[in-house]
């Protein structure tokens, strides 16, 4: 069986890439000449590109600390990010004593103390997915005062002082959500869509970028008079709160027949609620993100239109590579840092590795998340979902 190696398509945030020196300035010309040249398109399922970084990893001093935000907003952090980052570091030649991956469990205080403790224990590089920009800025200020380099992972810290940012193109994530809902309402025969438009947490810059993307798609539809924006709840990444927000909006607007939902975790309890209200498959379009098991099962069962798939094993490798370069005080290749992202608070453009997500439906699920082994078919097709997998030729 042919092994499918999916290479990511890279989207630059701006037409020109400005790489800054700062703390990531190369230690010497000899160090630069020894560094392998890799690009943002080099990473793959086999992690083979990480092996090219063994010489850089051998030059590094101190440890790398990764701090992930929580286990509630998405299952991705425990199911995908942590194991993918571990595999990337180990494949590059780091010992387990040279890196550590922690989770702040949704607490700003924990995320800050984890970072401070890591620096006290000898960490030279922090890879941080901030719960919010407030704690992210605190961490980055503390790290800067101690000569420690920081890479923003997945979420950008507004007002921060990090040197690099690694993520997917988050505005495009929102575009996919908006276009996915538009296509789904047509495919499912929903006329005159009356939509509840929901958001992620207001404190999360990614949630803002997602909203920028899908609002650009939805606003012309609302303005045309064919679609109706019936409610716009405040937003959250806590699924139970999202369900409450949705129920309140739905009760006040019982003619609602579609919802823009920002991720699979928020969508799951809302779909369960809609089922309790008698909604049948392919009657009430909703969207999602992260290609979780529950999200994919809701898609094949006909209760969710699609999900934005972000191959996290690619994002994890990109972040690990940047951290390894930083630990060795070696400037990363231009081909790796392929774009910039605006920090509107600090008024700076942050050198970034930006990856491209993909909209997954029943039509391409077999060729994407299943082929990538992101979610095993044996899990997806368990129990009552076996018939759905047979219907869509997923195996």
C-alpha positions as CSV (number, residue, x, y, z in Angstrom):
1,X,0.0,0.0,0.0
2,X,1.3,3.3,-1.0
3,X,2.2,5.6,2.0
4,X,0.5,8.9,1.6
5,X,2.8,11.7,2.5
6,X,0.9,14.9,2.7
7,X,2.9,18.1,2.3
8,X,1.3,21.3,3.4
9,X,0.6,24.2,1.2
10,X,2.0,27.4,2.6
11,X,0.2,30.7,2.6
12,X,2.2,33.8,3.3
13,X,0.4,36.5,5.3
14,X,2.2,39.3,3.4
15,X,4.0,39.5,0.1
16,X,7.4,40.2,1.6
17,X,8.9,38.4,4.6
18,X,10.9,40.5,7.1
19,X,13.0,38.3,9.4
20,X,14.3,40.0,12.5
21,X,17.4,39.3,14.4
22,X,16.9,40.0,18.1
23,X,17.6,37.1,20.3
24,X,17.5,34.7,17.4
25,X,20.6,36.3,15.7
26,X,23.0,33.6,14.6
27,X,25.9,32.8,16.9
28,X,28.5,32.7,14.1
29,X,29.0,32.2,10.4
30,X,30.2,28.7,11.0
31,X,27.0,27.9,12.9
32,X,24.9,29.2,10.0
33,X,26.9,27.2,7.5
34,X,26.3,24.0,9.5
35,X,22.6,24.5,9.7
36,X,20.6,22.3,7.3
37,X,18.2,24.1,5.0
38,X,14.6,23.1,5.5
39,X,11.4,24.8,4.5
40,X,7.9,25.1,5.7
41,X,6.9,22.5,3.1
42,X,9.5,19.9,4.3
43,X,7.5,18.3,7.0
44,X,5.5,15.1,6.6
45,X,3.9,12.2,8.4
46,X,7.1,10.3,8.8
47,X,8.9,13.1,10.7
48,X,11.9,12.5,8.4
49,X,12.8,16.2,8.1
50,X,13.4,16.4,11.9
51,X,16.3,14.0,11.5
52,X,18.1,16.7,9.5
53,X,18.2,18.8,12.6
54,X,20.3,16.5,14.7
55,X,23.4,18.5,14.1
56,X,21.6,21.7,15.2
57,X,20.1,19.9,18.2
58,X,23.6,18.8,19.3
59,X,24.8,22.4,19.4
60,X,22.1,23.6,21.7
61,X,22.3,24.4,25.3
62,X,19.7,24.2,28.0
63,X,16.2,22.8,27.6
64,X,13.0,23.5,25.6
65,X,9.7,24.0,27.5
66,X,6.4,23.7,25.7
67,X,3.3,25.0,27.6
68,X,-0.1,24.0,26.1
69,X,-3.2,25.9,27.3
70,X,-5.9,23.5,28.4
71,X,-7.8,20.2,27.8
72,X,-11.3,21.7,27.5
73,X,-11.4,23.9,24.4
74,X,-10.2,21.1,22.3
75,X,-9.0,17.5,22.7
76,X,-6.2,18.3,20.2
77,X,-3.7,19.3,22.9
78,X,-3.6,15.9,24.5
79,X,-4.5,13.7,21.5
80,X,-2.3,15.4,18.9
81,X,-0.1,18.3,19.9
82,X,1.7,16.7,22.9
83,X,2.6,13.4,21.2
84,X,3.4,15.1,17.9
85,X,5.8,17.6,19.6
86,X,7.4,14.7,21.5
87,X,8.0,12.7,18.4
88,X,9.4,15.7,16.6
89,X,11.9,16.5,19.4
90,X,13.0,12.9,19.8
91,X,13.4,12.4,16.1
92,X,15.6,15.5,16.0
93,X,17.9,13.9,18.6
94,X,16.8,15.6,21.8
95,X,16.8,13.5,25.0
96,X,13.8,13.5,27.2
97,X,15.8,15.5,29.7
98,X,16.2,18.3,27.1
99,X,12.6,19.1,26.6
100,X,9.3,19.0,28.5
101,X,5.7,19.4,27.5
102,X,3.2,20.7,30.1
103,X,-0.5,21.8,30.1
104,X,-1.8,24.7,32.0
105,X,-5.2,23.1,32.5
106,X,-7.0,26.3,31.6
107,X,-5.4,28.4,34.3
108,X,-3.6,31.6,33.6
109,X,-1.8,31.4,37.0
110,X,-0.6,27.9,36.2
111,X,0.6,28.8,32.7
112,X,2.7,31.7,34.2
113,X,4.1,29.7,37.1
114,X,4.9,26.8,34.7
115,X,6.9,29.2,32.5
116,X,8.7,30.8,35.5
117,X,9.6,27.4,36.9
118,X,10.9,26.2,33.6
119,X,13.2,29.2,33.3
120,X,14.4,28.7,36.8
121,X,15.2,25.0,35.9
122,X,17.3,26.0,32.9
123,X,14.9,26.3,29.9
124,X,16.4,28.5,27.2
125,X,13.4,28.4,24.8
126,X,9.7,28.5,25.6
127,X,7.1,27.4,23.1
128,X,3.8,28.8,24.5
129,X,0.2,28.5,23.4
130,X,-1.2,31.3,25.6
131,X,-4.6,30.9,27.1
132,X,-5.0,34.6,26.4
133,X,-2.8,37.6,25.5
134,X,-2.7,38.9,29.0
135,X,-0.9,35.9,30.5
136,X,1.1,35.4,27.2
137,X,2.5,39.0,27.5
138,X,3.4,38.4,31.1
139,X,5.3,35.2,30.2
140,X,7.1,36.8,27.3
141,X,8.1,39.8,29.4
142,X,9.5,37.6,32.2
143,X,11.3,35.4,29.6
144,X,12.8,38.4,27.9
145,X,14.2,39.7,31.2
146,X,15.9,36.4,31.8
147,X,17.3,36.0,28.3
148,X,15.0,33.2,27.3
149,X,13.5,33.0,23.8
150,X,9.8,32.5,23.2
151,X,7.9,31.1,20.2
152,X,4.1,31.7,20.1
153,X,2.4,28.4,19.2
154,X,-1.0,28.3,17.5
155,X,-2.2,31.5,19.2
156,X,-0.5,34.9,18.9
157,X,0.1,36.9,22.0
158,X,-1.0,40.4,21.3
159,X,1.3,42.9,22.9
160,X,3.9,40.2,23.3
161,X,7.7,40.1,22.7
162,X,8.0,36.7,21.1
163,X,10.4,36.2,18.3
164,X,8.4,33.8,16.1
165,X,4.9,32.5,15.6
166,X,3.8,29.1,14.3
167,X,0.2,28.5,13.3
168,X,-2.3,27.9,10.5
169,X,-3.7,30.8,8.5
170,X,-6.5,31.5,11.0
171,X,-8.4,34.0,8.9
172,X,-8.6,31.3,6.2
173,X,-9.9,28.9,8.8
174,X,-12.8,31.3,9.2
175,X,-13.2,31.6,5.5
176,X,-13.5,27.8,5.2
177,X,-16.1,27.8,8.0
178,X,-18.2,30.4,6.2
179,X,-18.0,28.9,2.8
180,X,-18.6,25.4,4.3
181,X,-21.8,26.6,5.8
182,X,-22.9,28.3,2.6
183,X,-22.3,25.2,0.5
184,X,-24.0,22.9,3.1
185,X,-27.2,24.9,3.3
186,X,-27.5,24.5,-0.5
187,X,-26.6,20.8,-0.5
188,X,-29.1,20.1,2.3
189,X,-31.8,22.2,0.7
190,X,-32.2,24.7,3.5
191,X,-33.9,27.7,2.0
192,X,-33.8,31.2,3.6
193,X,-31.1,30.2,6.2
194,X,-31.7,31.8,9.6
195,X,-28.3,31.6,11.3
196,X,-27.0,31.7,14.8
197,X,-23.4,32.9,14.4
198,X,-21.2,31.8,17.3
199,X,-17.6,32.6,18.3
200,X,-14.7,31.3,20.3
201,X,-13.6,33.1,23.5
202,X,-13.3,36.9,23.1
203,X,-9.9,36.8,24.8
204,X,-8.5,34.5,22.1
205,X,-6.9,36.3,19.1
206,X,-7.5,33.2,17.0
207,X,-11.2,33.4,17.6
208,X,-11.1,37.0,16.3
209,X,-9.3,35.9,13.2
210,X,-11.7,33.0,12.6
211,X,-14.6,35.5,12.9
212,X,-13.0,37.9,10.5
213,X,-12.9,35.1,8.0
214,X,-16.4,33.8,8.3
215,X,-18.0,37.2,8.7
216,X,-16.5,38.3,5.4
217,X,-18.4,35.3,3.8
218,X,-21.6,35.7,5.7
219,X,-22.2,39.5,5.7
220,X,-22.9,39.7,2.0
221,X,-25.4,36.9,2.3
222,X,-27.1,38.6,5.2
223,X,-27.1,41.9,3.3
224,X,-28.7,40.3,0.3
225,X,-31.8,39.5,2.3
226,X,-31.7,35.8,1.5
227,X,-30.0,34.9,4.8
228,X,-30.9,36.2,8.3
229,X,-28.4,36.7,11.1
230,X,-30.7,35.9,14.1
231,X,-28.2,36.0,17.0
232,X,-24.5,36.5,17.8
233,X,-23.7,35.2,21.3
234,X,-20.7,36.6,23.1
235,X,-18.5,33.5,22.5
236,X,-16.6,30.9,24.4
237,X,-14.4,27.8,24.1
238,X,-16.1,26.0,26.9
239,X,-18.6,23.5,25.3
240,X,-21.1,23.6,28.1
241,X,-21.2,27.4,28.0
242,X,-21.5,27.3,24.2
243,X,-24.5,25.0,24.6
244,X,-26.2,27.4,27.0
245,X,-25.6,30.4,24.7
246,X,-27.0,28.4,21.8
247,X,-30.1,27.2,23.7
248,X,-30.9,30.8,24.8
249,X,-30.5,32.1,21.2
250,X,-32.5,29.2,19.8
251,X,-35.3,29.6,22.3
252,X,-35.6,33.2,21.5
253,X,-35.5,32.5,17.7
254,X,-37.2,29.1,17.2
255,X,-37.2,29.5,13.4
256,X,-33.4,29.2,13.3
257,X,-32.3,26.5,10.9
258,X,-28.5,26.8,10.7
259,X,-25.5,27.7,12.9
260,X,-22.0,28.8,12.3
261,X,-20.1,27.0,15.1
262,X,-16.3,27.6,15.5
263,X,-15.1,24.2,16.5
264,X,-16.2,20.5,16.9
265,X,-16.0,20.6,20.7
266,X,-18.6,23.4,20.9
267,X,-20.7,21.8,18.2
268,X,-21.0,18.4,19.9
269,X,-23.3,19.4,22.8
270,X,-25.3,21.7,20.5
271,X,-25.9,18.9,18.1
272,X,-27.0,16.7,20.9
273,X,-29.5,19.4,22.0
274,X,-30.8,19.8,18.4
275,X,-31.3,16.0,18.2
276,X,-33.3,16.2,21.5
277,X,-35.5,18.8,19.7
278,X,-36.3,16.4,16.9
279,X,-33.8,17.6,14.3
280,X,-33.0,14.9,11.8
281,X,-29.9,14.3,9.6
282,X,-29.2,16.9,7.0
283,X,-31.9,19.3,8.3
284,X,-29.9,21.8,10.4
285,X,-26.4,22.7,9.0
286,X,-23.7,23.4,11.6
287,X,-19.9,23.7,11.1
288,X,-16.8,22.8,13.1
289,X,-13.1,22.8,13.4
290,X,-10.2,20.5,14.5
291,X,-11.3,17.2,12.8
292,X,-12.0,15.5,16.2
293,X,-13.4,12.0,16.4
294,X,-16.8,13.3,17.5
295,X,-16.8,16.0,14.9
296,X,-16.1,13.5,12.1
297,X,-18.7,11.1,13.4
298,X,-21.3,13.9,13.4
299,X,-20.3,14.6,9.8
300,X,-20.8,11.1,8.5
301,X,-24.1,10.8,10.5
302,X,-25.4,14.0,8.8
303,X,-25.5,16.3,11.7
304,X,-22.5,18.5,10.9
305,X,-21.6,19.9,7.5
306,X,-17.8,19.6,7.8
307,X,-14.8,20.5,9.8
308,X,-11.6,22.5,9.3
309,X,-8.8,20.0,9.3
310,X,-5.4,21.3,10.6
311,X,-2.7,18.6,10.3
312,X,-1.2,19.2,13.8
313,X,1.7,16.9,13.1
314,X,2.9,19.5,10.6
315,X,2.4,22.5,13.0
316,X,4.2,20.6,15.8
317,X,7.2,19.8,13.6
318,X,7.5,23.5,12.5
319,X,7.4,24.7,16.1
320,X,9.9,22.0,17.2
321,X,12.3,23.0,14.4
322,X,12.2,26.7,15.3
323,X,12.8,25.8,19.0
324,X,15.8,23.7,18.1
325,X,17.3,26.5,16.0
326,X,16.6,28.9,18.8
327,X,18.2,26.7,21.4
328,X,21.4,26.5,19.3
329,X,21.3,30.2,18.7
330,X,21.1,29.6,14.9
331,X,18.9,31.7,12.7
332,X,16.3,29.5,10.9
333,X,16.2,29.3,7.1
334,X,14.2,31.9,5.2
335,X,12.3,29.0,3.5
336,X,11.0,27.9,6.9
337,X,9.8,31.3,8.2
338,X,7.5,32.0,5.3
339,X,5.3,34.9,6.4
340,X,4.5,37.5,9.0
341,X,1.5,38.1,11.3
342,X,0.4,41.5,12.5
343,X,0.5,42.1,16.3
344,X,-2.0,45.0,16.3
345,X,-1.2,45.8,20.0
346,X,2.5,46.0,19.6
347,X,2.2,47.3,16.1
348,X,4.8,44.9,14.8
349,X,4.8,42.2,12.1
350,X,5.9,38.9,13.7
351,X,8.0,36.5,11.6
352,X,5.8,33.4,11.2
353,X,5.4,29.9,9.8
354,X,1.9,29.8,8.4
355,X,0.3,26.6,7.3
356,X,-2.9,26.0,5.3
357,X,-6.0,24.2,6.7
358,X,-8.5,22.2,4.7
359,X,-12.3,21.8,4.8
360,X,-13.2,18.1,5.3
361,X,-16.6,16.6,4.5
362,X,-17.8,13.1,3.6
363,X,-16.5,13.7,0.1
364,X,-12.8,13.9,1.0
365,X,-12.6,12.4,4.5
366,X,-11.0,9.2,3.3
367,X,-8.3,11.1,1.4
368,X,-7.4,13.4,4.2
369,X,-7.8,12.6,7.9
370,X,-8.1,8.9,7.4
371,X,-5.2,8.7,4.9
372,X,-3.1,10.8,7.3
373,X,-4.0,8.5,10.2
374,X,-5.2,11.6,12.0
375,X,-8.2,9.6,13.1
376,X,-8.1,5.8,12.6
377,X,-11.0,4.4,10.5
378,X,-11.5,1.7,13.1
379,X,-12.4,4.4,15.7
380,X,-14.4,6.5,13.3
381,X,-16.5,3.5,12.0
382,X,-17.2,1.9,15.4
383,X,-20.6,0.8,16.4
384,X,-23.5,2.6,14.8
385,X,-21.2,4.6,12.5
386,X,-20.1,1.5,10.6
387,X,-23.1,1.9,8.2
388,X,-22.2,5.6,7.6
389,X,-18.6,4.6,6.8
390,X,-19.8,2.0,4.3
391,X,-22.1,4.6,2.7
392,X,-19.2,7.0,2.2
393,X,-16.6,4.3,1.3
394,X,-14.5,5.0,4.3
395,X,-12.3,2.1,5.4
